Amino acid sequence: MKHFIWMLCGIFVSGLLLGTLSACGAAPAPGETEVPAEASAKDTDRRLAYGKALWDMYLRGVLPDGTELERATDLGPAEGNQFAVEDVNGDGDKELIVYWTNACTAGMQGLVYGFDGGALRLELSAFPDLTFYGSGTARAGWSHNQGWAGRFWPFSLYQYSPEGGVYEQICDVDAWDLSVTAEDETLAAAFPREADTDGDGLVYYILTGDWYQASRVPLDGNLSGQLWGTDPVDGAALEEWLNTRTEGEEPLALSVQELNEENIAALGYPRPEVSYPEPAG
């Protein structure tokens, strides 16, 4: 009889504990942090906003501000593009990164959106050859390499500004590859070999300000190794300077996805109904 009473007491205590846990919410598992309801709701709102923006791009070819994207065809969804949802600027929230590449070169875009106050905020617009660093630095390759850079692909460097909520351009980096101008005796003689300390035939130019308003070479024809009015540096000096901007970090490895219906739907926003014109003929 006593054994039976003890069983009843055990069942009662177990039920009481289960009821308490249900009422208070289960405790986080070891190593996990309980996510506040407010933060969870904001994350859901962010995902839905990103999903809506992606549907508009994919189905309608329209950016959040209404700008039309260049598409390979207007007879159906915009296939062949990519996106990621990752924290690339280091603010602790995930951004929407769009790689719009299925267009002619002039129509390609690399876009970074943040979510702020219920609306999307454009943080960066550049060519879609994008590399991100945890320091909030972003590197964007130029759309063209038609100068003297040769083996080196010029790029622009940006730094995220928490105060402004956007990426601000720091500089551009161009280069002079001796092999590109080797057949021109004047240019070959003017190549700044004293700056090319490693002897690889490449020197680099860190360009700031309104450099693009200057001529590539001095107007007076006095070639001194300068391009765009800036003295050259060698590869080691360029890498050292870049490390000060990226804090020596490796590029972020993003989980990039194809821009298709399955991947967009996973963000939770329902697919809009969109009709397309019939093919001619």
Contacts in CASP RR format, 6 or more apart in sequence:
PFRMAT RR
TARGET T0000
AUTHOR 0000-0000-0000
METHOD contacts of the structure
MODEL  1
MKHFIWMLCGIFVSGLLLGTLSACGAAPAPGETEVPAEASAKDTDRRLAY
GKALWDMYLRGVLPDGTELERATDLGPAEGNQFAVEDVNGDGDKELIVYW
TNACTAGMQGLVYGFDGGALRLELSAFPDLTFYGSGTARAGWSHNQGWAG
RFWPFSLYQYSPEGGVYEQICDVDAWDLSVTAEDETLAAAFPREADTDGD
GLVYYILTGDWYQASRVPLDGNLSGQLWGTDPVDGAALEEWLNTRTEGEE
PLALSVQELNEENIAALGYPRPEVSYPEPAG
21 27 0 8 1.000
27 34 0 8 1.000
28 34 0 8 1.000
42 115 0 8 1.000
43 94 0 8 1.000
45 115 0 8 1.000
45 118 0 8 1.000
46 93 0 8 1.000
46 94 0 8 1.000
46 115 0 8 1.000
47 85 0 8 1.000
47 267 0 8 1.000
47 268 0 8 1.000
47 269 0 8 1.000
48 267 0 8 1.000
48 268 0 8 1.000
48 269 0 8 1.000
49 115 0 8 1.000
49 118 0 8 1.000
49 119 0 8 1.000
49 120 0 8 1.000
49 269 0 8 1.000
50 85 0 8 1.000
50 96 0 8 1.000
50 113 0 8 1.000
50 115 0 8 1.000
50 120 0 8 1.000
50 267 0 8 1.000
50 269 0 8 1.000
51 264 0 8 1.000
51 267 0 8 1.000
51 268 0 8 1.000
51 269 0 8 1.000
52 269 0 8 1.000
53 63 0 8 1.000
53 64 0 8 1.000
53 96 0 8 1.000
53 113 0 8 1.000
53 120 0 8 1.000
54 83 0 8 1.000
54 96 0 8 1.000
54 98 0 8 1.000
54 259 0 8 1.000
54 264 0 8 1.000
54 267 0 8 1.000
55 264 0 8 1.000
55 269 0 8 1.000
55 271 0 8 1.000
55 272 0 8 1.000
56 62 0 8 1.000
56 63 0 8 1.000
56 64 0 8 1.000
56 272 0 8 1.000
57 63 0 8 1.000
57 69 0 8 1.000
57 78 0 8 1.000
57 81 0 8 1.000
57 98 0 8 1.000
57 100 0 8 1.000
57 259 0 8 1.000
58 77 0 8 1.000
58 78 0 8 1.000
58 81 0 8 1.000
58 259 0 8 1.000
58 260 0 8 1.000
58 261 0 8 1.000
58 264 0 8 1.000
59 76 0 8 1.000
59 77 0 8 1.000
59 78 0 8 1.000
59 271 0 8 1.000
59 272 0 8 1.000
59 274 0 8 1.000
60 274 0 8 1.000
61 68 0 8 1.000
61 69 0 8 1.000
61 71 0 8 1.000
61 78 0 8 1.000
62 68 0 8 1.000
62 69 0 8 1.000
63 69 0 8 1.000
63 111 0 8 1.000
64 113 0 8 1.000
64 120 0 8 1.000
64 122 0 8 1.000
65 122 0 8 1.000
69 78 0 8 1.000
69 100 0 8 1.000
69 103 0 8 1.000
69 107 0 8 1.000
69 109 0 8 1.000
70 103 0 8 1.000
70 104 0 8 1.000
70 106 0 8 1.000
70 107 0 8 1.000
71 78 0 8 1.000
71 102 0 8 1.000
71 103 0 8 1.000
72 78 0 8 1.000
72 79 0 8 1.000
72 102 0 8 1.000
72 103 0 8 1.000
74 276 0 8 1.000
74 277 0 8 1.000
75 276 0 8 1.000
75 277 0 8 1.000
75 279 0 8 1.000
76 276 0 8 1.000
77 260 0 8 1.000
77 261 0 8 1.000
78 102 0 8 1.000
78 259 0 8 1.000
79 102 0 8 1.000
79 259 0 8 1.000
79 260 0 8 1.000
80 101 0 8 1.000
80 102 0 8 1.000
80 258 0 8 1.000
80 259 0 8 1.000
81 98 0 8 1.000
81 99 0 8 1.000
81 100 0 8 1.000
81 101 0 8 1.000
81 102 0 8 1.000
81 258 0 8 1.000
81 259 0 8 1.000
82 98 0 8 1.000
82 99 0 8 1.000
82 101 0 8 1.000
82 256 0 8 1.000
82 257 0 8 1.000
82 258 0 8 1.000
82 259 0 8 1.000
83 96 0 8 1.000
83 97 0 8 1.000
83 98 0 8 1.000
83 99 0 8 1.000
83 256 0 8 1.000
83 257 0 8 1.000
83 259 0 8 1.000
83 263 0 8 1.000
84 96 0 8 1.000
84 97 0 8 1.000
84 254 0 8 1.000
84 255 0 8 1.000
84 256 0 8 1.000
84 257 0 8 1.000
85 94 0 8 1.000
85 95 0 8 1.000
85 96 0 8 1.000
85 97 0 8 1.000
85 267 0 8 1.000
86 94 0 8 1.000
86 95 0 8 1.000
86 97 0 8 1.000
86 252 0 8 1.000
86 254 0 8 1.000
86 255 0 8 1.000
87 93 0 8 1.000
87 94 0 8 1.000
87 95 0 8 1.000
88 95 0 8 1.000
88 97 0 8 1.000
88 112 0 8 1.000
88 132 0 8 1.000
88 134 0 8 1.000
88 136 0 8 1.000
88 138 0 8 1.000
88 252 0 8 1.000
88 254 0 8 1.000
89 95 0 8 1.000
89 112 0 8 1.000
89 123 0 8 1.000
89 132 0 8 1.000
89 136 0 8 1.000
89 138 0 8 1.000
89 160 0 8 1.000
89 167 0 8 1.000
90 134 0 8 1.000
90 136 0 8 1.000
90 160 0 8 1.000
91 160 0 8 1.000
91 162 0 8 1.000
93 114 0 8 1.000
93 115 0 8 1.000
95 112 0 8 1.000
95 113 0 8 1.000
95 114 0 8 1.000
95 123 0 8 1.000
96 111 0 8 1.000
96 112 0 8 1.000
96 113 0 8 1.000
96 114 0 8 1.000
96 115 0 8 1.000
96 120 0 8 1.000
97 110 0 8 1.000
97 111 0 8 1.000
97 112 0 8 1.000
97 113 0 8 1.000
97 130 0 8 1.000
97 132 0 8 1.000
97 254 0 8 1.000
97 256 0 8 1.000
98 109 0 8 1.000
98 110 0 8 1.000
98 111 0 8 1.000
98 112 0 8 1.000
98 113 0 8 1.000
98 259 0 8 1.000
99 110 0 8 1.000
99 128 0 8 1.000
99 130 0 8 1.000
99 256 0 8 1.000
100 107 0 8 1.000
100 108 0 8 1.000
100 109 0 8 1.000
100 110 0 8 1.000
100 111 0 8 1.000
100 128 0 8 1.000
101 108 0 8 1.000
101 128 0 8 1.000
103 109 0 8 1.000
105 143 0 8 1.000
105 144 0 8 1.000
106 143 0 8 1.000
108 127 0 8 1.000
108 128 0 8 1.000
108 143 0 8 1.000
109 125 0 8 1.000
109 126 0 8 1.000
109 127 0 8 1.000
109 128 0 8 1.000
110 124 0 8 1.000
110 125 0 8 1.000
110 126 0 8 1.000
110 127 0 8 1.000
110 128 0 8 1.000
110 130 0 8 1.000
110 140 0 8 1.000
111 122 0 8 1.000
111 124 0 8 1.000
111 125 0 8 1.000
112 122 0 8 1.000
112 123 0 8 1.000
112 124 0 8 1.000
112 125 0 8 1.000
112 138 0 8 1.000
112 167 0 8 1.000
113 120 0 8 1.000
113 121 0 8 1.000
113 122 0 8 1.000
113 123 0 8 1.000
114 120 0 8 1.000
114 121 0 8 1.000
114 122 0 8 1.000
114 123 0 8 1.000
115 121 0 8 1.000
116 165 0 8 1.000
121 165 0 8 1.000
121 166 0 8 1.000
122 166 0 8 1.000
123 160 0 8 1.000
123 165 0 8 1.000
123 166 0 8 1.000
123 167 0 8 1.000
124 138 0 8 1.000
124 140 0 8 1.000
124 158 0 8 1.000
124 166 0 8 1.000
124 167 0 8 1.000
126 138 0 8 1.000
126 140 0 8 1.000
126 141 0 8 1.000
126 156 0 8 1.000
126 158 0 8 1.000
127 140 0 8 1.000
127 141 0 8 1.000
127 142 0 8 1.000
127 143 0 8 1.000
129 140 0 8 1.000
129 141 0 8 1.000
129 142 0 8 1.000
129 153 0 8 1.000
129 155 0 8 1.000
130 138 0 8 1.000
130 139 0 8 1.000
130 140 0 8 1.000
130 141 0 8 1.000
131 138 0 8 1.000
131 139 0 8 1.000
131 140 0 8 1.000
131 251 0 8 1.000
132 138 0 8 1.000
132 139 0 8 1.000
132 251 0 8 1.000
132 252 0 8 1.000
132 254 0 8 1.000
133 139 0 8 1.000
133 246 0 8 1.000
133 247 0 8 1.000
133 249 0 8 1.000
133 250 0 8 1.000
133 251 0 8 1.000
133 252 0 8 1.000
134 246 0 8 1.000
134 247 0 8 1.000
134 249 0 8 1.000
134 252 0 8 1.000
135 245 0 8 1.000
135 246 0 8 1.000
135 247 0 8 1.000
135 248 0 8 1.000
135 249 0 8 1.000
136 159 0 8 1.000
136 160 0 8 1.000
137 157 0 8 1.000
137 158 0 8 1.000
137 159 0 8 1.000
137 160 0 8 1.000
137 170 0 8 1.000
137 245 0 8 1.000
137 246 0 8 1.000
138 157 0 8 1.000
138 158 0 8 1.000
138 159 0 8 1.000
138 160 0 8 1.000
138 167 0 8 1.000
139 155 0 8 1.000
139 156 0 8 1.000
139 157 0 8 1.000
139 158 0 8 1.000
140 155 0 8 1.000
140 156 0 8 1.000
140 157 0 8 1.000
140 158 0 8 1.000
141 153 0 8 1.000
141 154 0 8 1.000
141 155 0 8 1.000
141 156 0 8 1.000
142 153 0 8 1.000
142 154 0 8 1.000
142 155 0 8 1.000
142 156 0 8 1.000
142 172 0 8 1.000
145 153 0 8 1.000
145 154 0 8 1.000
147 174 0 8 1.000
147 180 0 8 1.000
147 216 0 8 1.000
148 175 0 8 1.000
148 176 0 8 1.000
148 177 0 8 1.000
148 180 0 8 1.000
148 181 0 8 1.000
148 216 0 8 1.000
148 227 0 8 1.000
149 174 0 8 1.000
149 175 0 8 1.000
149 176 0 8 1.000
149 177 0 8 1.000
149 180 0 8 1.000
150 175 0 8 1.000
150 177 0 8 1.000
150 179 0 8 1.000
150 180 0 8 1.000
151 177 0 8 1.000
151 179 0 8 1.000
151 202 0 8 1.000
152 175 0 8 1.000
152 177 0 8 1.000
152 202 0 8 1.000
152 204 0 8 1.000
154 172 0 8 1.000
154 173 0 8 1.000
154 174 0 8 1.000
154 175 0 8 1.000
155 172 0 8 1.000
155 173 0 8 1.000
156 169 0 8 1.000
156 171 0 8 1.000
156 172 0 8 1.000
156 173 0 8 1.000
157 169 0 8 1.000
157 170 0 8 1.000
157 171 0 8 1.000
157 172 0 8 1.000
157 173 0 8 1.000
157 242 0 8 1.000
157 245 0 8 1.000
158 167 0 8 1.000
158 168 0 8 1.000
158 169 0 8 1.000
158 170 0 8 1.000
159 167 0 8 1.000
159 168 0 8 1.000
159 170 0 8 1.000
159 245 0 8 1.000
160 166 0 8 1.000
160 167 0 8 1.000
160 168 0 8 1.000
161 167 0 8 1.000
161 168 0 8 1.000
170 208 0 8 1.000
170 245 0 8 1.000
171 206 0 8 1.000
171 207 0 8 1.000
171 208 0 8 1.000
172 207 0 8 1.000
172 211 0 8 1.000
172 212 0 8 1.000
173 204 0 8 1.000
173 205 0 8 1.000
173 206 0 8 1.000
173 207 0 8 1.000
173 238 0 8 1.000
174 204 0 8 1.000
174 205 0 8 1.000
174 207 0 8 1.000
174 227 0 8 1.000
174 228 0 8 1.000
175 202 0 8 1.000
175 203 0 8 1.000
175 204 0 8 1.000
175 205 0 8 1.000
176 191 0 8 1.000
176 192 0 8 1.000
176 202 0 8 1.000
176 203 0 8 1.000
176 204 0 8 1.000
176 205 0 8 1.000
176 225 0 8 1.000
176 227 0 8 1.000
176 232 0 8 1.000
177 201 0 8 1.000
177 202 0 8 1.000
178 188 0 8 1.000
178 191 0 8 1.000
178 196 0 8 1.000
178 201 0 8 1.000
178 202 0 8 1.000
179 201 0 8 1.000
181 187 0 8 1.000
181 188 0 8 1.000
181 191 0 8 1.000
182 188 0 8 1.000
186 223 0 8 1.000
187 223 0 8 1.000
190 223 0 8 1.000
190 224 0 8 1.000
190 225 0 8 1.000
191 201 0 8 1.000
191 203 0 8 1.000
191 225 0 8 1.000
192 203 0 8 1.000
192 224 0 8 1.000
192 225 0 8 1.000
192 232 0 8 1.000
193 199 0 8 1.000
195 203 0 8 1.000
195 225 0 8 1.000
195 231 0 8 1.000
195 232 0 8 1.000
195 233 0 8 1.000
195 234 0 8 1.000
196 202 0 8 1.000
196 203 0 8 1.000
196 232 0 8 1.000
196 234 0 8 1.000
197 234 0 8 1.000
197 236 0 8 1.000
198 234 0 8 1.000
198 235 0 8 1.000
198 236 0 8 1.000
202 235 0 8 1.000
203 225 0 8 1.000
203 232 0 8 1.000
203 233 0 8 1.000
203 234 0 8 1.000
203 235 0 8 1.000
204 232 0 8 1.000
204 233 0 8 1.000
204 234 0 8 1.000
204 235 0 8 1.000
204 237 0 8 1.000
204 238 0 8 1.000
205 227 0 8 1.000
205 228 0 8 1.000
205 230 0 8 1.000
205 231 0 8 1.000
205 232 0 8 1.000
205 233 0 8 1.000
206 230 0 8 1.000
206 233 0 8 1.000
206 238 0 8 1.000
206 241 0 8 1.000
207 228 0 8 1.000
207 230 0 8 1.000
211 228 0 8 1.000
211 229 0 8 1.000
211 230 0 8 1.000
212 228 0 8 1.000
214 228 0 8 1.000
214 229 0 8 1.000
215 228 0 8 1.000
216 227 0 8 1.000
216 228 0 8 1.000
217 223 0 8 1.000
217 226 0 8 1.000
217 227 0 8 1.000
218 224 0 8 1.000
218 226 0 8 1.000
218 229 0 8 1.000
225 231 0 8 1.000
225 232 0 8 1.000
226 232 0 8 1.000
233 241 0 8 1.000
257 263 0 8 1.000
261 271 0 8 1.000
264 271 0 8 1.000
265 271 0 8 1.000
END
